[in-house]
Amino acid sequence: MPSLAQMTGSLHIHNFYIGKLKAKQEQLFDSDPELAQLLDNVAEVLSEHVVALTDEIAELEYEE
């Protein structure tokens, strides 16, 4: 199982890429709506991972 530091780092990376995807999705919304939707879908999957990571981090912090 990954350490708390590794999980926290992964959480920050997920949030960084969600922000990048959302920004690019907004840029492409008018010119390429299909690609914009794809980027939004990827951001949504990463957001689901963020929720799971947040729960796991909370459990590890509670156990300590």
Secondary structure per residue as TSV (DSSP state, phi and psi in degrees):
chain	resnum	aa	ss	phi	psi
A	1	M	-	360.0	138.3
A	2	P	-	-66.3	154.9
A	3	S	-	-75.6	167.1
A	4	L	H	-60.7	-40.4
A	5	A	H	-63.7	-41.7
A	6	Q	H	-64.8	-41.4
A	7	M	H	-67.7	-39.9
A	8	T	H	-65.0	-41.1
A	9	G	H	-61.9	-42.6
A	10	S	H	-63.1	-38.4
A	11	L	H	-60.9	-44.3
A	12	H	H	-64.5	-40.3
A	13	I	H	-64.4	-44.0
A	14	H	H	-57.5	-48.4
A	15	N	H	-63.5	-37.1
A	16	F	H	-60.8	-49.0
A	17	Y	H	-71.1	-31.3
A	18	I	H	-60.8	-44.7
A	19	G	H	-60.8	-44.0
A	20	K	H	-62.5	-44.1
A	21	L	H	-63.6	-42.6
A	22	K	H	-64.5	-41.0
A	23	A	H	-63.9	-44.0
A	24	K	H	-67.9	-37.5
A	25	Q	H	-60.5	-41.8
A	26	E	H	-64.5	-37.7
A	27	Q	H	-65.4	-35.9
A	28	L	H	-92.1	-4.8
A	29	F	T	-53.6	-45.2
A	30	D	T	-82.6	-37.9
A	31	S	T	-82.9	-32.5
A	32	D	-	-146.6	78.6
A	33	P	H	-62.3	-30.2
A	34	E	H	-67.2	-44.2
A	35	L	H	-66.5	-39.1
A	36	A	H	-59.7	-41.4
A	37	Q	H	-66.3	-40.4
A	38	L	H	-60.1	-45.9
A	39	L	H	-62.4	-38.2
A	40	D	H	-63.9	-40.1
A	41	N	H	-64.0	-41.8
A	42	V	H	-64.4	-42.8
A	43	A	H	-60.8	-37.3
A	44	E	H	-65.4	-41.9
A	45	V	H	-62.7	-43.6
A	46	L	H	-63.3	-36.5
A	47	S	H	-63.5	-38.0
A	48	E	H	-64.0	-38.7
A	49	H	H	-65.5	-36.6
A	50	V	H	-60.8	-42.3
A	51	V	H	-61.9	-45.8
A	52	A	H	-63.3	-43.9
A	53	L	H	-62.9	-41.7
A	54	T	H	-60.6	-42.2
A	55	D	H	-63.7	-44.0
A	56	E	H	-64.5	-41.0
A	57	I	H	-63.5	-42.6
A	58	A	H	-61.0	-40.8
A	59	E	H	-63.7	-44.7
A	60	L	H	-64.4	-40.5
A	61	E	H	-66.2	-35.0
A	62	Y	H	-67.0	-38.1
A	63	E	H	-69.8	-25.2
A	64	E	-	-78.5	360.0
